[in-house]
Amino acid sequence: MGVTILGLLVFMLGANPALFGLDRSPVVGFVQISVFLIGLAMICLGGYITLNALWSGREKSIAADIGFRLVSTGYVISFFSGMADIFSLGNQPFPEIPYYGPWQAAGVVIGEVIIALGFLLLVPHPKRNET
C-alpha cells in the first residue's frame, strides 16, 4: 500500500504541481507528463502487489489474470497517449515543444479507466458455501 500511496503523491505532483507550490509554467511540459506517468506506474505496481497479496496463496481465477493484463494494457495506453508528442505521434512533432492536448488527455483517461477495470477484476471473491 505504501508504494501505491507514494505513487499517488508523485502522480498528483505531476498532474497538478500547484498543490505543492511548484507550478512554474502555464503549459504541461515533458517533465510534468513524465512525473505523472511515473506516479501512475507506481500506482499500478503497488495496486497489483497489494491485490496479489490478497489472494494469499490461492490459485488466481481467469478474471484475475485478465485483470492483470488490463492493468498493464491500460498503463501502456496511458503512457503512449501521454508521450505521443515525444514519440512523434501527436500534434507537435519532436522539434517543437510538446503539447499535452485534449486528445492526449482523453487517451490517458481511457487508459486509467482500463486500469481501474483491471483492478476490479483482481479483487478476490470469497468462495461460496454450497451446502
Helices and strands as residue ranges (DSSP letters): H 2-15, G 17-20, H 30-53, H 62-82, H 102-122
